[in-house]
Amino acid sequence: MFKHIREDIACVFDRDPAARNTFEVLTTYPGLHALLHYRVANWCWSHGLKYLARMISFFSRWFTGIEIHPGATIGRSFFIDHGMGVVIGETAEIGDNVTLYHGVTLGGTSWNKGKRHPTLRDGVVVGAGAKVLGPIEIGENGRVGSNAVVTKNVPAGATAVGIPGRIIVKNIDPEVNRRRQAMASKMGFDAYGMTDEMPDPIARSIHSLLDHMHAVDEKIERMSTALGELGHQECTGELPKLETELDDIQASKD
């Protein structure tokens, strides 16, 4: 337990640039105070001293504004930044190197016994005011945006934003991005800033259209090649170049 406490103190300096020295962190960081109380309460809980554990948790909530059930499972280097209003339920499971900001709730959606709170894998970050509800899993290095309400699993490395939480998958295949940009350039359309990581339905629709047009172009090319091999020369020529606004501007300058 004491090894975990040392790691909890050290991780504050890694994730909060405002932290200046150990004494300041120990005396003025409510997130750390709540975690230290939890470590003691969890030890009591696991050794059958459940009422004492709940009393420690109750005192901690009054003192810090953070409520962590002593039955929750929390790994190493856990950091709660600011912390006011954070709630972590009894069956919540939190991995290593997880960060929560103020107002986060890891809550349940059922009154049934058993697993009813979320599981956060290693490296997860949950933004301020977010609600992660139910026995769902946030995958390794996943992200939950501020004020999001998440009730479904989030894959590893993905981000959930909005109400209800929408999944934004990162690390799109570079070849797909290159192909989309080439199609956009061919159309004379500037897709600047429209990445697949954006929670923007218009951007996602445009990307779907670009992918579809690329597939159509490839299919027409294959059909033209096949017809050319059969002797139909009319289908072997290139398609006319698309006239774009940039072409018109350049022509007016000339």
VONUVEX-952300 format. One record per residue: residue number from 1; residue in one letter; x, y negated, z of N, C-alpha, C in turn. Coordinates in steps of 0.1 Angstrom, whole numbers, plus 5000, padded with zeros to 4 digits. Example, Ala and Ser with C-alpha at 12.3 -4.5 7.8 and 13.67 -1.06 7.14 Angstrom:
// residues 2
SITE	1	A	5132	5057	5078	5123	5045	5078	5132	5033	5078
SITE	2	S	5128	5022	5071	5137	5011	5071	5129	5000	5079
END
This chain:
// residues 254
SITE	1	M	5008	5012	5000	5000	5000	5000	5009	4987	5000
SITE	2	F	5019	4987	5008	5028	4976	5009	5035	4973	4996
SITE	3	K	5039	4984	4989	5045	4982	4976	5035	4975	4966
SITE	4	H	5023	4979	4967	5012	4972	4958	5011	4958	4962
SITE	5	I	5012	4954	4975	5011	4941	4979	5022	4932	4974
SITE	6	R	5034	4937	4974	5045	4930	4968	5044	4928	4953
SITE	7	E	5039	4938	4946	5036	4936	4932	5025	4926	4930
SITE	8	D	5015	4926	4938	5004	4916	4937	5009	4902	4938
SITE	9	I	5018	4900	4947	5024	4886	4949	5033	4883	4938
SITE	10	A	5041	4892	4933	5050	4889	4922	5042	4886	4909
SITE	11	C	5031	4892	4907	5024	4890	4894	5018	4876	4893
SITE	12	V	5016	4870	4905	5010	4856	4904	5020	4847	4897
SITE	13	F	5033	4848	4899	5042	4840	4893	5043	4842	4878
SITE	14	D	5040	4855	4873	5040	4858	4859	5028	4852	4852
SITE	15	R	5017	4850	4859	5004	4846	4852	4999	4832	4855
SITE	16	D	5005	4826	4865	5000	4812	4869	5012	4803	4869
SITE	17	P	5014	4794	4859	5025	4785	4858	5025	4775	4870
SITE	18	A	5014	4773	4876	5013	4764	4887	5019	4769	4900
SITE	19	A	5022	4782	4901	5027	4788	4913	5042	4784	4915
SITE	20	R	5045	4778	4926	5059	4773	4928	5068	4781	4937
SITE	21	N	5062	4786	4948	5070	4795	4957	5061	4804	4965
SITE	22	T	5067	4814	4971	5060	4825	4977	5051	4820	4989
SITE	23	F	5057	4811	4997	5049	4806	5008	5036	4799	5003
SITE	24	E	5037	4791	4993	5025	4785	4987	5015	4795	4982
SITE	25	V	5020	4805	4975	5011	4816	4970	5004	4823	4982
SITE	26	L	5012	4826	4992	5006	4834	5003	4996	4826	5011
SITE	27	T	4997	4813	5011	4988	4805	5020	4977	4798	5013
SITE	28	T	4978	4796	4999	4968	4788	4992	4961	4795	4981
SITE	29	Y	4963	4808	4978	4957	4815	4967	4946	4824	4972
SITE	30	P	4933	4820	4970	4922	4829	4975	4922	4842	4968
SITE	31	G	4926	4842	4955	4925	4855	4948	4935	4865	4954
SITE	32	L	4946	4860	4958	4956	4869	4965	4950	4873	4979
SITE	33	H	4945	4864	4986	4939	4867	4999	4928	4878	4998
SITE	34	A	4919	4876	4988	4909	4886	4986	4915	4900	4983
SITE	35	L	4925	4900	4975	4931	4913	4972	4938	4919	4983
SITE	36	L	4945	4911	4992	4951	4917	5004	4941	4922	5013
SITE	37	H	4930	4915	5015	4919	4921	5023	4913	4934	5017
SITE	38	Y	4912	4934	5004	4907	4946	4997	4917	4958	5000
SITE	39	R	4930	4956	4999	4939	4967	5001	4937	4973	5015
SITE	40	V	4935	4965	5025	4933	4970	5038	4920	4977	5039
SITE	41	A	4909	4970	5034	4896	4976	5034	4895	4989	5027
SITE	42	N	4901	4990	5016	4901	5002	5008	4908	5014	5015
SITE	43	W	4919	5010	5022	4926	5021	5031	4916	5026	5041
SITE	44	C	4909	5016	5048	4899	5020	5058	4888	5029	5052
SITE	45	W	4883	5025	5040	4873	5032	5034	4877	5046	5030
SITE	46	S	4889	5048	5025	4893	5061	5021	4897	5070	5033
SITE	47	H	4898	5064	5045	4901	5072	5057	4889	5073	5066
SITE	48	G	4877	5070	5060	4864	5073	5068	4860	5061	5076
SITE	49	L	4867	5050	5077	4863	5039	5085	4855	5029	5077
SITE	50	K	4843	5034	5072	4836	5027	5062	4830	5014	5068
SITE	51	Y	4825	5014	5080	4819	5002	5086	4830	4991	5088
SITE	52	L	4841	4995	5092	4852	4985	5094	4856	4980	5080
SITE	53	A	4856	4989	5070	4860	4984	5057	4850	4974	5052
SITE	54	R	4837	4976	5054	4827	4967	5050	4828	4954	5057
SITE	55	M	4831	4954	5070	4833	4942	5078	4845	4933	5073
SITE	56	I	4855	4940	5069	4867	4933	5063	4863	4927	5050
SITE	57	S	4855	4934	5042	4851	4929	5029	4841	4917	5031
SITE	58	F	4833	4918	5041	4823	4907	5044	4831	4895	5048
SITE	59	F	4841	4896	5057	4849	4885	5061	4856	4879	5049
SITE	60	S	4861	4887	5041	4869	4883	5029	4860	4874	5020
SITE	61	R	4847	4879	5018	4838	4871	5009	4835	4857	5016
SITE	62	W	4834	4857	5028	4831	4844	5035	4843	4835	5034
SITE	63	F	4855	4841	5035	4868	4833	5036	4872	4828	5022
SITE	64	T	4870	4837	5012	4876	4834	4998	4865	4831	4988
SITE	65	G	4853	4835	4990	4843	4833	4979	4844	4844	4969
SITE	66	I	4851	4855	4972	4853	4866	4963	4848	4879	4970
SITE	67	E	4840	4887	4963	4834	4899	4969	4840	4911	4961
SITE	68	I	4847	4919	4969	4853	4931	4963	4848	4943	4972
SITE	69	H	4840	4952	4967	4836	4963	4975	4848	4972	4979
SITE	70	P	4849	4976	4991	4861	4984	4995	4862	4998	4988
SITE	71	G	4851	5002	4982	4851	5015	4975	4856	5014	4961
SITE	72	A	4858	5002	4956	4863	5000	4942	4877	5005	4941
SITE	73	T	4881	5008	4929	4895	5013	4926	4902	5003	4918
SITE	74	I	4913	4997	4924	4921	4987	4917	4936	4991	4916
SITE	75	G	4941	4989	4905	4955	4993	4902	4965	4983	4906
SITE	76	R	4977	4984	4901	4988	4975	4904	4987	4962	4897
SITE	77	S	4994	4952	4902	4995	4938	4896	4982	4933	4891
SITE	78	F	4972	4933	4900	4959	4928	4897	4959	4913	4901
SITE	79	F	4954	4904	4892	4954	4890	4895	4940	4884	4893
SITE	80	I	4936	4877	4903	4923	4869	4902	4927	4854	4902
SITE	81	D	4925	4847	4891	4929	4833	4891	4917	4825	4896
SITE	82	H	4919	4816	4905	4909	4807	4911	4900	4816	4920
SITE	83	G	4892	4824	4913	4885	4835	4920	4871	4832	4925
SITE	84	M	4867	4820	4928	4854	4817	4933	4843	4824	4925
SITE	85	G	4834	4831	4932	4823	4838	4925	4826	4851	4919
SITE	86	V	4838	4856	4920	4841	4870	4915	4834	4881	4923
SITE	87	V	4828	4890	4916	4821	4901	4923	4826	4914	4916
SITE	88	I	4830	4924	4924	4835	4937	4919	4827	4948	4927
SITE	89	G	4820	4956	4920	4811	4966	4926	4818	4978	4931
SITE	90	E	4811	4986	4938	4816	4998	4945	4823	5008	4936
SITE	91	T	4817	5011	4924	4823	5022	4915	4831	5016	4904
SITE	92	A	4835	5003	4905	4843	4997	4895	4857	5003	4895
SITE	93	E	4863	5005	4884	4877	5010	4883	4885	5000	4875
SITE	94	I	4896	4996	4880	4905	4986	4874	4919	4991	4873
SITE	95	G	4924	4991	4861	4938	4996	4859	4949	4986	4863
SITE	96	D	4961	4988	4857	4972	4979	4861	4972	4967	4852
SITE	97	N	4978	4956	4858	4981	4944	4850	4968	4938	4844
SITE	98	V	4957	4938	4852	4944	4933	4848	4943	4919	4854
SITE	99	T	4936	4910	4846	4934	4896	4851	4920	4892	4850
SITE	100	L	4914	4887	4861	4901	4882	4861	4901	4867	4864
SITE	101	Y	4892	4859	4858	4891	4845	4861	4878	4843	4869
SITE	102	H	4876	4830	4874	4866	4828	4883	4852	4831	4877
SITE	103	G	4843	4835	4886	4829	4837	4881	4827	4850	4874
SITE	104	V	4836	4859	4874	4835	4872	4867	4827	4882	4876
SITE	105	T	4818	4889	4870	4810	4899	4877	4813	4913	4870
SITE	106	L	4817	4922	4878	4818	4936	4874	4806	4943	4881
SITE	107	G	4795	4943	4875	4783	4947	4882	4776	4960	4876
SITE	108	G	4766	4964	4882	4758	4976	4878	4745	4972	4871
SITE	109	T	4739	4981	4864	4726	4979	4858	4716	4990	4863
SITE	110	S	4720	4997	4873	4711	5008	4878	4711	5008	4893
SITE	111	W	4701	5013	4899	4700	5015	4914	4704	5030	4917
SITE	112	N	4707	5038	4907	4710	5052	4910	4724	5053	4916
SITE	113	K	4726	5064	4923	4739	5067	4929	4749	5071	4918
SITE	114	G	4761	5072	4921	4771	5076	4911	4777	5064	4904
SITE	115	K	4784	5067	4893	4791	5057	4886	4782	5047	4879
SITE	116	R	4782	5034	4883	4773	5024	4878	4780	5011	4875
SITE	117	H	4793	5010	4876	4800	4998	4874	4811	5000	4863
SITE	118	P	4817	4990	4858	4826	4991	4846	4839	4997	4850
SITE	119	T	4846	5002	4840	4860	5006	4841	4869	4997	4832
SITE	120	L	4879	4991	4837	4888	4982	4830	4901	4989	4829
SITE	121	R	4906	4992	4817	4919	4998	4815	4930	4988	4817
SITE	122	D	4942	4993	4815	4954	4985	4818	4954	4973	4808
SITE	123	G	4959	4961	4814	4961	4950	4805	4949	4942	4801
SITE	124	V	4937	4945	4807	4925	4938	4803	4925	4924	4809
SITE	125	V	4919	4914	4802	4917	4901	4806	4902	4897	4805
SITE	126	V	4896	4893	4816	4882	4889	4815	4881	4874	4818
SITE	127	G	4875	4866	4809	4875	4852	4810	4864	4847	4820
SITE	128	A	4865	4834	4823	4857	4828	4834	4842	4829	4831
SITE	129	G	4835	4834	4841	4820	4835	4840	4815	4847	4833
SITE	130	A	4824	4856	4828	4819	4867	4821	4812	4877	4830
SITE	131	K	4803	4885	4824	4796	4895	4832	4798	4908	4824
SITE	132	V	4804	4918	4831	4806	4931	4825	4798	4941	4833
SITE	133	L	4787	4946	4827	4777	4953	4834	4775	4968	4830
SITE	134	G	4774	4976	4840	4771	4990	4837	4783	4999	4837
SITE	135	P	4781	5012	4836	4793	5022	4836	4799	5022	4822
SITE	136	I	4804	5011	4817	4811	5010	4804	4826	5009	4806
SITE	137	E	4833	5009	4795	4847	5009	4795	4853	4998	4786
SITE	138	I	4862	4990	4792	4869	4980	4784	4883	4986	4782
SITE	139	G	4886	4989	4769	4898	4996	4766	4911	4988	4769
SITE	140	E	4922	4995	4768	4935	4990	4771	4937	4977	4763
SITE	141	N	4942	4967	4770	4945	4954	4764	4933	4947	4758
SITE	142	G	4921	4951	4762	4909	4945	4757	4907	4931	4763
SITE	143	R	4898	4923	4757	4896	4910	4762	4881	4907	4762
SITE	144	V	4876	4900	4772	4862	4896	4773	4862	4881	4774
SITE	145	G	4856	4874	4765	4856	4860	4764	4848	4853	4775
SITE	146	S	4851	4841	4778	4844	4833	4789	4829	4833	4786
SITE	147	N	4821	4836	4797	4807	4836	4797	4800	4847	4789
SITE	148	A	4808	4856	4784	4802	4867	4777	4794	4876	4786
SITE	149	V	4784	4883	4781	4777	4894	4788	4779	4907	4780
SITE	150	V	4786	4916	4786	4790	4928	4779	4784	4940	4786
SITE	151	T	4776	4948	4778	4770	4960	4783	4773	4972	4775
SITE	152	K	4782	4971	4766	4787	4982	4758	4802	4983	4758
SITE	153	N	4807	4995	4755	4821	4997	4755	4829	4988	4746
SITE	154	V	4841	4984	4750	4849	4975	4741	4862	4984	4738
SITE	155	P	4865	4986	4725	4876	4994	4722	4889	4987	4726
SITE	156	A	4900	4995	4727	4913	4990	4731	4918	4980	4721
SITE	157	G	4923	4969	4726	4928	4958	4718	4918	4949	4712
SITE	158	A	4905	4951	4715	4894	4943	4709	4890	4933	4719
SITE	159	T	4882	4923	4713	4876	4912	4722	4861	4912	4721
SITE	160	A	4855	4910	4732	4840	4909	4732	4837	4894	4736
SITE	161	V	4828	4888	4728	4824	4874	4730	4809	4873	4729
SITE	162	G	4803	4863	4735	4789	4860	4733	4779	4867	4742
SITE	163	I	4767	4864	4740	4755	4870	4747	4745	4875	4737
SITE	164	P	4743	4888	4735	4751	4898	4742	4765	4899	4736
SITE	165	G	4774	4906	4742	4787	4907	4738	4789	4913	4724
SITE	166	R	4796	4907	4715	4799	4912	4702	4813	4915	4701
SITE	167	I	4816	4926	4695	4830	4931	4694	4837	4925	4682
SITE	168	I	4849	4920	4685	4858	4915	4675	4870	4923	4675
SITE	169	V	4873	4931	4664	4884	4940	4664	4896	4932	4658
SITE	170	K	4907	4933	4665	4919	4926	4661	4928	4935	4652
SITE	171	N	4939	4930	4647	4949	4937	4640	4942	4943	4627
SITE	172	I	4935	4935	4619	4930	4940	4606	4942	4944	4597
SITE	173	D	4940	4954	4589	4950	4958	4580	4955	4947	4571
SITE	174	P	4969	4944	4572	4974	4933	4564	4971	4934	4549
SITE	175	E	4970	4946	4544	4966	4948	4530	4952	4943	4527
SITE	176	V	4943	4945	4536	4929	4941	4535	4929	4925	4534
SITE	177	N	4937	4919	4543	4938	4904	4544	4943	4899	4531
SITE	178	R	4954	4906	4526	4960	4901	4513	4951	4902	4501
SITE	179	R	4943	4913	4501	4933	4916	4490	4922	4905	4491
SITE	180	R	4917	4902	4503	4907	4892	4504	4912	4878	4499
SITE	181	Q	4924	4875	4503	4929	4862	4499	4931	4861	4484
SITE	182	A	4936	4872	4478	4937	4872	4463	4924	4870	4456
SITE	183	M	4913	4877	4461	4900	4876	4455	4895	4861	4457
SITE	184	A	4897	4856	4469	4893	4842	4472	4900	4832	4462
SITE	185	S	4913	4834	4460	4921	4826	4451	4916	4827	4436
SITE	186	K	4912	4839	4433	4907	4842	4419	4894	4834	4417
SITE	187	M	4886	4833	4427	4873	4826	4426	4875	4811	4428
SITE	188	G	4886	4806	4432	4888	4792	4434	4882	4788	4448
SITE	189	F	4882	4798	4457	4876	4796	4470	4887	4796	4481
SITE	190	D	4887	4785	4489	4898	4785	4499	4892	4791	4512
SITE	191	A	4897	4802	4516	4892	4809	4528	4901	4805	4540
SITE	192	Y	4907	4794	4540	4916	4789	4551	4908	4790	4564
SITE	193	G	4914	4796	4574	4909	4796	4588	4898	4806	4590
SITE	194	M	4894	4813	4580	4883	4823	4582	4890	4837	4584
SITE	195	T	4893	4840	4596	4899	4853	4600	4888	4862	4604
SITE	196	D	4891	4875	4604	4881	4885	4608	4879	4886	4623
SITE	197	E	4888	4879	4630	4887	4879	4644	4877	4868	4649
SITE	198	M	4872	4860	4640	4862	4849	4644	4848	4855	4647
SITE	199	P	4842	4851	4657	4828	4856	4660	4818	4847	4652
SITE	200	D	4821	4846	4639	4813	4837	4630	4806	4846	4619
SITE	201	P	4793	4847	4620	4786	4856	4610	4788	4852	4596
SITE	202	I	4790	4838	4593	4792	4834	4580	4806	4839	4575
SITE	203	A	4816	4837	4583	4829	4842	4579	4829	4857	4577
SITE	204	R	4822	4865	4585	4821	4879	4583	4814	4882	4570
SITE	205	S	4803	4875	4567	4796	4877	4554	4804	4874	4542
SITE	206	I	4812	4863	4543	4821	4860	4532	4831	4871	4529
SITE	207	H	4837	4876	4540	4846	4887	4539	4840	4899	4533
SITE	208	S	4828	4902	4537	4821	4914	4531	4819	4912	4516
SITE	209	L	4815	4899	4512	4813	4896	4498	4826	4898	4490
SITE	210	L	4837	4893	4496	4850	4894	4489	4854	4909	4487
SITE	211	D	4852	4917	4498	4855	4931	4497	4846	4938	4486
SITE	212	H	4833	4934	4485	4824	4940	4475	4829	4936	4461
SITE	213	M	4832	4923	4459	4837	4919	4446	4850	4925	4442
SITE	214	H	4858	4928	4451	4871	4935	4448	4867	4949	4443
SITE	215	A	4858	4956	4450	4854	4969	4446	4848	4969	4433
SITE	216	V	4839	4959	4430	4833	4958	4416	4843	4956	4405
SITE	217	D	4853	4947	4408	4864	4945	4398	4871	4958	4395
SITE	218	E	4874	4965	4405	4882	4978	4403	4873	4988	4395
SITE	219	K	4860	4988	4398	4852	4998	4391	4850	4994	4376
SITE	220	I	4849	4981	4374	4848	4976	4360	4861	4979	4352
SITE	221	E	4872	4977	4359	4885	4980	4353	4886	4995	4349
SITE	222	R	4882	5004	4358	4882	5018	4355	4873	5022	4344
SITE	223	M	4861	5016	4344	4851	5018	4333	4856	5013	4319
SITE	224	S	4863	5001	4319	4868	4996	4307	4880	5005	4302
SITE	225	T	4888	5010	4310	4899	5018	4306	4893	5031	4300
SITE	226	A	4883	5037	4307	4877	5049	4302	4871	5047	4288
SITE	227	L	4863	5036	4286	4857	5034	4274	4867	5031	4263
SITE	228	G	4878	5024	4266	4889	5021	4257	4895	5034	4252
SITE	229	E	4897	5044	4261	4902	5057	4257	4893	5064	4247
SITE	230	L	4880	5061	4248	4870	5067	4239	4869	5059	4226
SITE	231	G	4876	5048	4224	4876	5041	4212	4868	5028	4212
SITE	232	H	4862	5025	4223	4854	5013	4224	4863	5001	4228
SITE	233	Q	4868	4994	4217	4878	4983	4220	4871	4971	4226
SITE	234	E	4858	4970	4225	4852	4958	4230	4854	4956	4245
SITE	235	C	4856	4967	4252	4857	4967	4267	4871	4966	4272
SITE	236	T	4881	4965	4263	4895	4965	4268	4901	4951	4270
SITE	237	G	4894	4941	4266	4899	4927	4268	4898	4923	4283
SITE	238	E	4905	4912	4286	4904	4906	4299	4892	4898	4301
SITE	239	L	4887	4898	4313	4876	4889	4317	4880	4875	4316
SITE	240	P	4870	4866	4312	4873	4852	4311	4877	4846	4325
SITE	241	K	4886	4837	4325	4891	4831	4337	4880	4823	4343
SITE	242	L	4878	4824	4356	4868	4816	4363	4873	4801	4364
SITE	243	E	4864	4792	4360	4867	4778	4360	4864	4773	4375
SITE	244	T	4873	4767	4381	4872	4763	4395	4872	4747	4395
SITE	245	E	4869	4742	4407	4869	4728	4409	4883	4723	4408
SITE	246	L	4893	4731	4413	4907	4726	4412	4911	4725	4397
SITE	247	D	4906	4734	4389	4910	4733	4374	4904	4720	4368
SITE	248	D	4892	4717	4372	4885	4704	4367	4893	4692	4371
SITE	249	I	4898	4692	4384	4906	4681	4389	4919	4680	4381
SITE	250	Q	4925	4691	4379	4938	4691	4372	4936	4686	4358
SITE	251	A	4925	4691	4351	4922	4687	4338	4920	4672	4336
SITE	252	S	4913	4666	4346	4910	4652	4346	4923	4644	4348
SITE	253	K	4933	4649	4355	4946	4642	4357	4953	4642	4344
SITE	254	D	4952	4654	4336	4960	4655	4324	4954	4646	4313
END
